[in-house]
Amino acid sequence: MRLQKRELAHYPEPAARRFQLGLVVLITVALYYALYVQGGVLPLIMRDLHMPFTYLVGWLAIANALGAFASLLAGLSDRFGRANLVVWGLLLVCVLVGFVLPNAPDRLSYAVLQIILGFIEGIILVATPALIRDFSPQVGRATAMGFWTIGPVLGSLLVSGVDSATLGLLPDWRGQFLICGVFGLAVWALATLALRELSPALRGQVMVSEQDRLINERRAALVPVAGLQRNPWLQMLRPDVIGSALGVSLLLLVYYTTVAFGVIYLVTVYGFTPARANSLLNWSWSANAVALIIAGLWSDALGVRKPFMLVGGVGSAILIWLFMAGGWPAPSHPAFGVMALVAVSISTLMGAAYATWMASFTEMVEKLNPALTATGLAIWGWLLRLVVTASFLALPHVVDTVTPLVEAPPSIAAFKRLQDAHATVPPELVAKMQAIAQAAVAAPGQWQHWYLLSAAGAAVFVLLIFGMLGRWSPARARADQAAHAALVARELRT
């Protein structure tokens, strides 16, 4: 089939290359929108499907565990290509999210479908950063990875933005899934027509700058890529690769907590409506998106990654510890603007750390073996999802007040109606109100304990930066680039 023949025998010209990068980013946005859409309406899903918090977290953990091992399968895209995997996987995701999940008849069916979704996305969401690496020379890698990382951020922003705008207009949570599915299908149609990828031989070369194009095409014709791909896991399962991937996974604990449970946190601790909670999260995701691009551009201009990771990691750890784990703002109910400022500050620092980490990690993998980039990224995806799985399994043991507080609004309304009518309150309703009151007292402190773990994760990330590839000094980075340019010029003259 012609649409499936996507390999490029020559490295694309800058305009065509930028188009491919933009298309991969758009695909990533659609995928993460589909992955995160339930987070914006999770309290409503829990009430409608009678889903206790422990049940919810249990199947989320299973979905992430299966997604972790699905990520390892994505390493095969080094051999068999990435583009068709992404295109047809996106179609499956859009159909599941837009048209199958909203019609799940009960909580078990819903959970099973989400687990299937997690498995599919575990494969695709490793293939997309591999495509970004393929089409981005190292001199612009942090910017390209900043745009790729906008995928999850804009996915989160779409969730919170669409929810805050439409929750009052649509009859229930199912409409949000339909909107997401339709958006994803529009992106899939474009990807089906336009997405391309480099040939295996070209993927097996390191592109430092645009000057390397002719040399890399010459080398690709001479070096058999199959020999470079032998024993892929033995080549990539190294302490520096594993340590780096583990570190960033721990840094992102607070991010994945916010994506999955941010609305629940704001609803249960502060009494926000889902629409108002999503409105607050809009500020966080918007700041994160801006930070990703600015940090990427600045990092590429200076030629260094580690200083950005250090500042972002240290700053994130301090702010999470002070404001989320240190007892404020949870007990006090500060103004919306103050809460937005805290969220924006943490998101900005994490964005600076993550965009530059993605650039540094792919450059480290390239130095080991550029023909196994997807294998290295598969290890990152595997560890990331294992850490998220472990955190989801641990969360109910730290925070056990969610279910009564999510279910509180109907009980409180019924209690008030009976009080207003001077009617007798049934004992079971009295017991529910007591449970709600106890949970409301305990919830802030329990969430503080969880965010203390998240701050510790960011601190571990900082320690593991020092084992990664890359310069600290912009002057030395510029010297490296000049030496490479001179080497390329000499080779082109021969």
SVG drawing of the C-alpha trace seen along z (x, -y; Angstrom):
<svg xmlns="http://www.w3.org/2000/svg" viewBox="-40 -36 81 46">
<polyline fill="none" stroke="black" stroke-width="0.4" points="0.0,0.0 1.5,-3.3 0.6,-5.1 2.6,-2.7 5.8,-3.3 7.1,-6.2 10.9,-5.8 13.1,-8.7 16.3,-7.7 17.7,-11.2 17.8,-13.5 15.1,-16.1 15.7,-19.8 15.2,-22.1 11.6,-23.1 10.5,-19.5 12.3,-18.4 10.6,-21.1 7.2,-20.0 7.9,-16.4 8.9,-17.7 5.7,-19.7 3.5,-16.8 5.1,-14.5 4.4,-17.1 0.8,-17.4 0.4,-13.6 1.9,-13.6 -0.5,-16.2 -3.4,-14.1 -2.1,-11.0 -1.6,-12.7 -5.0,-14.4 -6.5,-10.9 -4.4,-9.5 -5.3,-12.4 -8.9,-13.2 -10.3,-11.2 -8.3,-13.1 -10.3,-16.3 -13.6,-14.5 -12.5,-11.8 -14.7,-12.8 -17.7,-12.6 -16.6,-9.2 -16.1,-7.9 -19.6,-9.0 -21.3,-7.8 -19.7,-4.3 -19.6,-3.9 -15.8,-3.6 -13.9,-3.7 -10.5,-5.4 -8.7,-2.2 -10.4,-0.5 -9.5,-3.5 -5.8,-3.6 -5.6,0.2 -6.5,0.4 -4.4,-2.7 -1.4,-0.9 -2.2,2.2 -2.5,0.0 0.9,-1.7 2.5,1.7 1.4,3.1 2.3,-0.1 5.8,0.2 6.4,3.5 4.7,2.3 7.4,-0.5 10.0,2.2 8.3,3.4 8.8,0.0 12.5,0.7 11.7,2.9 11.1,-0.3 14.8,-0.6 14.5,2.4 11.0,2.2 10.4,-1.6 8.4,-4.0 6.0,-5.9 3.4,-3.2 3.5,-2.1 2.5,-5.7 -0.1,-6.2 -2.1,-3.0 -1.6,-3.1 -3.1,-6.6 -6.2,-5.4 -6.8,-2.6 -6.4,-5.1 -8.9,-7.6 -11.5,-5.0 -11.2,-3.6 -11.3,-7.0 -13.9,-8.7 -16.4,-5.9 -15.8,-2.8 -14.9,-4.1 -17.8,-6.5 -20.2,-3.5 -18.6,-1.3 -21.6,0.1 -19.9,0.5 -16.6,-0.2 -15.1,3.2 -15.6,2.6 -14.2,-0.9 -11.1,0.3 -10.4,3.1 -10.6,0.6 -8.3,-1.8 -5.8,1.0 -5.9,1.8 -5.4,-1.9 -2.4,-2.1 -0.8,0.8 -1.2,-0.7 0.0,-4.1 3.0,-2.6 4.3,-1.6 3.5,-4.7 4.7,-7.2 8.2,-5.9 8.2,-5.9 7.3,-9.6 10.4,-11.0 12.5,-8.6 11.1,-10.4 11.9,-13.8 15.5,-12.6 15.7,-11.4 14.7,-14.8 16.6,-17.1 20.3,-17.7 22.0,-18.0 22.5,-21.8 18.7,-22.2 17.9,-19.1 16.7,-20.8 14.3,-23.0 12.9,-20.1 12.5,-18.1 11.0,-21.1 8.3,-21.1 7.9,-17.3 7.5,-17.7 4.7,-20.2 2.8,-17.2 1.9,-16.0 1.6,-19.6 -0.7,-20.7 -2.6,-17.4 -3.1,-18.4 -4.0,-22.0 -6.5,-20.7 -8.1,-18.6 -8.4,-21.4 -9.3,-24.0 -12.0,-22.0 -13.4,-20.8 -13.5,-24.3 -15.3,-25.6 -17.8,-22.8 -18.5,-20.9 -21.5,-23.2 -22.8,-22.8 -22.6,-19.0 -24.9,-16.5 -22.1,-14.4 -18.4,-13.4 -18.9,-11.3 -19.0,-14.4 -15.3,-15.1 -14.2,-11.7 -16.1,-12.3 -14.5,-15.7 -11.1,-14.1 -11.7,-11.2 -12.9,-13.6 -9.8,-15.8 -7.5,-12.7 -9.1,-11.4 -8.5,-14.7 -4.8,-14.5 -4.7,-10.8 -6.0,-11.8 -3.2,-14.3 -0.6,-11.8 -1.8,-9.1 -1.1,-11.3 2.1,-13.1 4.1,-11.3 7.5,-10.1 10.7,-8.6 14.3,-8.1 15.6,-4.9 17.3,-2.5 20.7,-3.4 20.2,-7.2 18.7,-6.6 22.0,-5.0 24.0,-8.2 24.6,-11.0 23.4,-14.4 25.2,-17.1 24.3,-20.0 22.8,-20.5 26.3,-20.3 26.5,-16.6 23.8,-15.7 26.0,-14.8 28.5,-12.9 25.9,-10.9 24.2,-9.9 27.6,-8.8 28.3,-6.8 24.8,-5.3 25.5,-3.7 28.7,-2.1 27.9,-0.8 25.4,2.1 23.0,1.1 22.1,4.7 25.6,5.1 25.0,2.1 21.7,3.5 23.0,6.8 22.3,7.4 20.4,4.1 19.6,4.6 23.1,5.5 24.3,2.3 21.8,0.1 21.2,1.6 24.0,-0.5 24.2,-2.2 24.3,-5.7 21.2,-5.1 19.3,-3.4 20.2,-6.0 19.3,-8.9 15.9,-7.4 15.2,-6.6 16.1,-10.1 13.7,-11.9 11.0,-9.4 11.3,-10.4 11.3,-14.1 8.0,-13.6 6.2,-12.1 4.5,-15.4 3.6,-15.9 1.9,-12.5 0.1,-13.0 -1.3,-16.3 -2.3,-14.8 -4.1,-11.9 -5.4,-13.3 -4.9,-17.1 -8.6,-17.7 -9.4,-15.2 -6.9,-17.0 -8.4,-20.4 -12.0,-19.1 -11.4,-17.2 -9.0,-19.5 -10.3,-22.9 -13.8,-22.2 -13.4,-23.3 -15.8,-22.3 -14.2,-20.2 -14.5,-23.2 -12.7,-25.6 -10.1,-23.0 -9.4,-22.7 -9.2,-26.5 -6.4,-26.5 -4.5,-23.8 -4.7,-25.8 -2.2,-28.2 0.1,-25.4 0.1,-23.7 0.4,-27.1 3.5,-28.1 5.0,-24.7 4.6,-24.9 6.3,-28.3 9.1,-27.1 9.8,-24.1 10.3,-26.2 12.3,-29.0 14.6,-26.5 15.1,-24.5 16.0,-27.6 18.4,-28.9 20.0,-25.5 20.7,-25.2 22.1,-28.7 24.5,-28.0 25.2,-24.4 24.7,-23.0 22.0,-21.0 23.2,-20.3 22.9,-23.8 19.2,-23.9 18.6,-20.5 20.3,-21.5 18.4,-24.8 15.1,-23.2 15.5,-20.2 16.8,-22.1 14.1,-24.8 11.3,-22.2 12.4,-20.2 12.5,-23.4 9.1,-24.7 7.4,-21.4 8.8,-20.9 8.0,-24.5 4.5,-24.9 3.1,-21.4 4.8,-19.2 5.6,-21.9 2.1,-22.6 1.0,-25.3 -1.3,-26.0 -3.3,-22.9 -4.6,-23.9 -5.3,-27.6 -7.3,-27.9 -5.3,-30.8 -6.6,-32.9 -6.9,-31.4 -4.2,-33.8 -1.7,-32.7 -2.3,-29.0 -1.9,-29.7 1.4,-31.5 2.7,-28.4 1.6,-26.1 3.1,-28.3 6.5,-28.5 6.8,-24.7 5.7,-24.0 8.2,-26.5 11.1,-24.9 10.1,-21.4 9.7,-22.4 13.2,-23.8 14.6,-20.6 12.7,-18.1 13.2,-19.6 17.0,-19.8 17.0,-16.3 15.3,-14.8 18.0,-16.4 20.8,-15.2 19.4,-11.7 19.0,-11.2 22.5,-12.6 23.9,-10.1 22.1,-7.2 23.4,-8.4 27.0,-8.4 26.5,-4.7 24.8,-3.7 22.6,-5.9 21.1,-2.9 19.5,-1.9 17.9,-5.3 14.4,-3.7 15.9,-1.0 17.4,-3.5 14.1,-5.5 12.3,-2.2 14.3,-1.8 13.3,-5.3 9.6,-4.6 9.8,-1.3 11.3,-2.8 9.0,-5.9 5.9,-3.7 7.2,-1.4 7.8,-4.4 4.3,-5.7 2.9,-2.2 4.7,-2.0 3.5,-5.5 -0.1,-4.7 0.1,-1.5 1.5,-3.5 -0.9,-6.5 -3.9,-4.9 -1.8,-3.9 -0.8,-7.6 -4.0,-9.3 -7.2,-7.3 -9.7,-10.1 -10.6,-10.6 -13.6,-8.4 -15.8,-10.0 -14.9,-13.5 -15.6,-12.7 -18.9,-11.3 -19.7,-14.2 -21.7,-16.6 -24.9,-14.4 -24.8,-13.4 -24.3,-17.0 -27.2,-18.2 -29.5,-15.4 -28.5,-16.3 -29.3,-20.0 -32.7,-19.2 -33.7,-17.1 -32.5,-19.8 -34.4,-22.5 -37.6,-20.3 -37.0,-19.6 -37.1,-15.9 -35.4,-13.1 -31.9,-12.3 -31.4,-8.6 -28.6,-7.0 -26.7,-5.9 -26.7,-9.5 -25.4,-10.7 -22.6,-8.1 -21.7,-9.4 -21.6,-13.0 -19.3,-12.0 -17.0,-10.1 -17.0,-13.2 -16.1,-15.5 -13.2,-13.2 -11.9,-12.9 -11.9,-16.7 -9.8,-17.1 -7.3,-14.4 -7.0,-15.0 -4.6,-18.0 -2.1,-16.3 -2.1,-13.1 -1.5,-15.0 1.4,-16.8 3.0,-13.5 2.6,-12.5 4.2,-15.7 7.1,-15.2 7.8,-12.0 7.6,-14.0 10.1,-16.6 12.5,-13.7 12.1,-12.4 13.2,-15.7 16.2,-15.7 17.3,-12.3 17.0,-13.6 19.4,-16.3 22.0,-13.9 21.8,-11.7 22.4,-14.6 26.1,-14.4 26.4,-11.0 25.0,-12.2 26.8,-13.2 27.4,-16.8 29.3,-20.0 28.6,-22.4 30.5,-25.2 29.1,-27.0 32.6,-27.9 33.7,-24.3 30.5,-23.3 31.2,-25.9 34.7,-24.6 33.3,-21.0 31.0,-22.3 33.8,-24.2 36.0,-21.1 33.2,-19.0 32.5,-21.6 36.2,-21.6 36.2,-17.8 33.1,-17.9 34.7,-20.5 37.8,-18.4 35.8,-15.3 33.7,-17.1 36.8,-18.2 38.1,-14.6"/>
</svg>
